[in-house]
Amino acid sequence: MPNEPAFNKASHDIYPNSVQKSIAIVGDHFSVNCHILKTKADLQLWRSQQNSPIGFVPTMGSLHKGHGELIKTCKKSDNNQHHVVLVSIFVNPLQFGPKEDFANYPRDLDQDCSLATKYGADAIWAPSVDEIFPGDDGSHFKIKVPSRLQAHLCGRNRPGHFDGVATVISKLLCLVKPNVLVLGEKDWQQLVILKQLIRDLGLPVKVVSVKTIRDKNGLAYSSRNLYLNSSEKEKALSLPRSLAIAAKQTLEGKVLDLKQLHSSITEKGLEVEYLELLDPHLLQPVDNTNKLSLLAAAVRCGKTRLIDHTFLMQRQPIIAIDGPAGAGKSTVTKAVAKKLGLLYLDTGAMYRAVTWLIKEEGINLQNESAITQLLDQAKLELKPHKSGKQKVLINEQDVTEAIRSPEVTSLVSEVAALGNVRLALTSQQKNMGFHGGLVAEGRDIGTAVFPNAELKVFLTASSLERAKRRSNDLKQQGYLVPNLKDLESEIIERDRLDSSREISPLIKAIDAEELITDGMNIEEVVDALITLFRLKVPQEVWPNSSE
Ligand code: AMP
């Protein structure tokens, strides 16, 4: 690899003493014991003494509040289990180019220990270069990142950089064997690459990301900010400010002008290395912001290279959950909405409410004009309620309970197949989703209502599993419960009707994730959905969740 740095380990072994020690650090407001591990043997011993799941935060040291947030997030319990947090401090020579700042990269182990411990680290692992890459440069395995993932942004401008990152992280993960790996969204391209590395190699670790942490002026914390003098710091601010303006304008419906943005950043005295608009997951260029997109830049401020990015979107995120009747969509959708702080758009309830009204008015389903007139005059409302249960009102009458009756259930597929009903409700749902920030479930949400949803899920289960769930629901609601075989036949017939109707049949959108929920409990399905959401939507875009 021509651009790989030739490193001199001896001169950069900054922590040569490889003896395990405990030091007491007394900071301004705290006094703690910080356990510093140096060798692989230290690490192995420490690891063998832990009884809780291990959370891992890899860093290059020179810690700041951004790293602090990663440590705090890592510490937070996962499903009520406490994590022991290990922070590694390792300036990885493989990720620096020959003319880059490996030798001068800021290093201060005492200060790092003090900060890491203050934020909640239980141990720090600061190995030497020789400990991680013994032998000379040509004597260890290296990971090659797929060219697509590094064809843009820092990948294009720092050849070999991500191969170096991927190599060291795989090595560290194999040695630490953590349950959870916490990474910053600050290095978005790195995050995407490492997530794919972990998925491709099947490494048994959960990746949790943390949004970019900024100072009060908006400058992203970075170890390299130490290189900036005060006037450069002021100048550097024009990068996050320009990106933030672009994000705001996109939300307001303005078309992004990359050339103009480039000029305006240059005019502020920053030298633009790259400024690109990409699909945030594929890391390939896009030419519009119809979907969530990544606007990322690298600039030189004086001699210091800074990177930053923002996400552009025209509305808040949408999750579309489709699937056959009885797959448990409404229960899990409600729970996901609550956990992520999204609105819950229960489209099934809308079809049920219209069905209820048609029955109530005694209108024949063949009478198209009477139904169209009814729809024109109907006022349909979904109102969030303190109890967490959403109220359904039609023409100001509360039909929340009535629409769950077996009579409505047996008629709703036929009503939902009527063209005029479909048209009226689909257009109402689109209006409700204009600003996004919601999760909707139904039969055609990902295909017809919100084809641009950030996450589309096809939630399903076998007909027998669904019959069992339906039977339990009916029992709980106090209705007479038919035998399981009849319930299953009813479900199979409803699937047939839903999938074969002419207008918006139930089909899985091409880009939907299929989740088969047989044998999963509600909590497991909700967790799986939230994991899928987090794969698609950065914390920075939708942080306010109680996951
Ligand atoms: P580094 O020490 O620069 O290798 O970074 C170690 C980890 O901290 C990486 O996962 C980074 O993405 C993350 N990180 C660095 N700066 C920030 C920041 N300002 N906000 C959030 N995470 C950050």
Residues whose N, C-alpha, C, O or C-beta is under 5 A from the ligand:
A	BS01	AMP	P58 T59 M60 G61 G66 H67 V182 L183 G184 E185 K186 D187 V210 K211 T212 I213 A220 Y221 S222
